[in-house]
Amino acid sequence: MFAEAVGGDRRRAVYPPSMVGDLETNVGDFWIDCSRMPTAEDLKGKEPEAIDHWLQQVSQVRAQQAKLFDYLLSHHKTDFSMFVQSCEDRVGHWLYPIQPYNAGYDPALHNVRVDAFPDQYRAFDQMLGKILQYVDGNTYLFIIFRPRNQAAAEFEEGRRVYHSAHDHGGNAPIIAKHDFEDGDDVPGIFIAIGPNIKRDVRLMGFTVSVFDIAPTILSLYGSPSRLR
């Protein structure tokens, strides 16, 4: 929770001390991130209850983040804002709606809430709609999606991590073989909206890194090329 994270020496890593009282008064306490995914032991024999409890916390995080960002955008306007979402990633790692013919399929797990993963993108659309309320014709908006094709990582040479842990380390379902030597090479998505950017244009096949957009941001701010 925010109130716990801002205590001690780590408080500056979350929000400046000058904003703590403001946020606690006008937004209230809120989760910084989704909880870790439950272990196989946590789930065994009580999958529906554990899944529902975990997804309820995800929904709570969504609502709190929406309230927080809405408040920040309306009361603490800045030249640059960044919002990061990880709920889609967490849910997809263990509740992706795989089918009986997929390796690692467990009916006690994957039949419980088949809409859990697609529901995350519906929730993200709602959050994006709230952000777009603050975007005008002079605003640049970047939407970045950097996937990790963990669902196919089982087929990477030298990597057999499926049973290693019930977390990012290897619990994701195995869906299909991919054509990339490393799952991290799976292409991402970069969407740019703003002044002087062509509308309704889609470019594919270009080598674009979604890891480092700093040069693009610095260019928009007119920084010297030597800094880019």
C-alpha positions in Angstrom: 0.0 0.0 0.0 1.0 3.6 -0.5 1.0 4.4 3.2 3.4 1.6 3.9 5.7 2.3 0.9 6.2 6.0 1.7 7.5 5.2 5.2 11.2 5.1 6.0 14.1 5.8 3.6 12.1 4.5 0.5 9.5 7.2 0.6 11.3 9.4 -2.0 11.2 6.5 -4.5 7.4 6.6 -4.6 6.4 10.3 -4.3 8.1 13.4 -3.1 7.5 13.9 0.7 5.7 17.2 -0.1 2.9 15.2 -2.0 2.3 12.5 0.6 -0.2 14.5 2.7 -1.9 15.8 -0.4 -2.4 12.3 -1.9 -3.5 10.7 1.4 -6.1 13.5 1.9 -7.5 13.7 -1.7 -6.9 10.2 -3.1 -6.6 8.0 0.0 -4.5 5.0 0.4 -3.8 2.9 -2.7 -1.9 -0.1 -3.9 1.3 0.6 -5.8 1.1 -2.6 -7.8 -0.7 -5.9 -8.2 0.1 -8.7 -5.7 2.4 -11.5 -6.6 0.8 -14.4 -8.3 -0.2 -17.2 -5.9 2.0 -20.3 -5.8 0.8 -23.7 -6.8 0.6 -24.6 -3.1 -1.6 -21.6 -2.5 -4.0 -22.6 -5.2 -4.3 -26.4 -4.7 -7.8 -27.4 -3.8 -9.2 -23.8 -3.6 -8.6 -22.5 -7.1 -11.9 -20.6 -7.5 -11.6 -18.8 -4.2 -7.9 -17.9 -4.7 -8.4 -16.7 -8.2 -11.4 -14.6 -7.3 -9.6 -13.0 -4.3 -6.6 -12.2 -6.5 -8.7 -10.7 -9.3 -10.6 -8.6 -6.8 -7.4 -7.0 -5.7 -6.5 -6.4 -9.4 -9.8 -4.6 -9.8 -9.1 -2.6 -6.7 -5.7 -1.6 -8.0 -7.3 -0.4 -11.3 -9.9 1.7 -9.5 -7.3 3.3 -7.2 -4.8 4.0 -10.0 -7.6 5.6 -12.1 -8.5 7.8 -9.2 -4.9 8.7 -8.5 -3.9 9.5 -12.1 -7.1 11.5 -12.6 -6.3 13.6 -9.6 -2.7 14.1 -10.6 -3.6 15.1 -14.2 -6.2 17.6 -13.0 -4.4 19.1 -9.9 -0.7 18.6 -10.6 -0.3 19.3 -14.3 3.2 18.8 -15.7 4.8 18.9 -19.1 5.5 15.2 -18.9 3.5 12.3 -17.3 4.1 8.6 -17.5 1.6 5.8 -16.4 2.7 2.2 -16.2 0.3 -0.8 -16.1 1.3 -4.3 -15.2 -2.0 -6.0 -14.4 -2.4 -7.3 -17.9 1.0 -9.0 -17.7 0.4 -10.5 -14.3 -3.0 -11.9 -15.2 -1.8 -13.3 -18.5 1.1 -15.1 -16.9 -1.2 -17.6 -15.1 -4.8 -17.0 -16.2 -4.3 -16.9 -20.0 -7.3 -18.9 -21.4 -5.4 -21.8 -22.9 -7.2 -24.9 -24.2 -7.0 -28.6 -23.4 -4.6 -29.2 -26.3 -2.1 -26.7 -24.9 0.8 -28.0 -22.8 0.3 -27.2 -19.1 -3.5 -27.0 -19.3 -5.1 -27.5 -15.9 -9.0 -27.5 -15.9 -9.1 -26.6 -12.2 -7.2 -23.4 -13.1 -7.8 -22.5 -16.7 -11.6 -23.1 -16.7 -12.4 -21.0 -13.7 -12.3 -17.4 -15.1 -11.8 -17.6 -18.8 -12.5 -13.9 -19.2 -9.9 -12.8 -16.7 -7.2 -12.0 -19.3 -9.4 -10.3 -22.0 -11.1 -8.4 -19.2 -7.8 -6.7 -18.4 -7.7 -5.1 -21.8 -11.2 -3.9 -21.5 -10.2 -2.3 -18.1 -7.1 -0.8 -19.8 -9.4 0.7 -22.4 -11.4 2.4 -19.7 -8.2 3.8 -18.1 -7.0 5.0 -21.5 -10.3 6.8 -22.0 -9.8 8.7 -18.7 -6.3 9.7 -19.8 -7.5 10.9 -23.2 -9.8 13.4 -21.5 -6.7 15.4 -20.7 -5.2 15.1 -24.2 -5.7 18.1 -26.6 -4.4 19.0 -30.0 -1.1 20.1 -28.6 -0.4 17.0 -26.6 1.8 14.1 -27.6 0.7 10.7 -26.4 2.8 7.5 -26.6 1.3 4.0 -26.0 4.0 1.4 -25.6 3.5 -2.3 -25.3 6.6 -4.5 -24.8 5.6 -8.1 -24.8 7.4 -11.0 -23.4 6.3 -14.1 -25.3 6.6 -16.3 -22.2 3.8 -18.4 -23.5 6.2 -19.8 -26.1 9.4 -19.5 -24.2 9.4 -23.2 -23.5 10.6 -23.7 -27.0 13.7 -21.5 -26.8 16.9 -23.4 -27.0 18.4 -24.2 -23.6 15.3 -22.9 -21.7 13.1 -25.4 -20.1 11.6 -23.3 -17.3 7.9 -24.2 -17.3 8.0 -26.0 -14.0 10.6 -23.8 -12.3 8.2 -21.6 -10.4 4.6 -20.3 -10.3 5.7 -16.8 -11.2 7.3 -15.0 -14.1 10.1 -17.6 -13.9 8.1 -20.2 -15.7 4.5 -20.8 -14.9 3.1 -19.3 -18.2 1.2 -21.7 -20.4 2.9 -23.1 -23.4 0.9 -22.2 -26.5 3.0 -22.6 -29.6 6.4 -22.5 -31.1 7.6 -19.1 -32.2 10.1 -17.9 -34.7 12.2 -15.9 -32.4 15.4 -17.1 -30.8 14.5 -15.3 -27.6 11.0 -14.6 -26.4 12.1 -11.0 -25.6 12.6 -10.4 -29.3 8.8 -10.6 -30.0 7.9 -7.3 -31.6 6.1 -4.7 -29.4 3.8 -1.9 -30.2 4.5 1.8 -30.4 1.6 4.2 -30.9 2.2 7.9 -31.2 -0.4 10.7 -31.3 0.2 14.4 -31.5 1.0 17.5 -33.5 2.8 16.8 -36.8 2.3 13.1 -36.5 0.4 11.5 -39.4 -3.0 10.1 -38.6 -4.3 6.7 -39.5 -0.8 5.5 -40.6 0.5 2.0 -39.7 4.1 1.0 -40.2 5.2 -2.6 -40.0 8.5 -4.4 -40.5 10.7 -1.6 -39.2 13.3 -2.2 -36.5 12.0 -0.1 -33.6 13.0 -0.4 -30.0 10.4 0.2 -27.3 13.0 0.0 -24.6 14.5 3.4 -25.3 12.1 6.2 -26.3 14.2 8.8 -24.6 15.7 10.1 -27.9 12.1 10.7 -29.2 11.0 12.5 -26.1 14.2 14.6 -26.0 13.6 15.5 -29.7 10.1 16.8 -28.9 11.5 19.0 -26.1 14.1 20.4 -28.6 17.2 19.1 -26.8 20.5 19.3 -28.7 21.2 16.2 -30.9 24.4 15.5 -29.0 22.2 14.6 -26.0 20.1 12.2 -28.0 
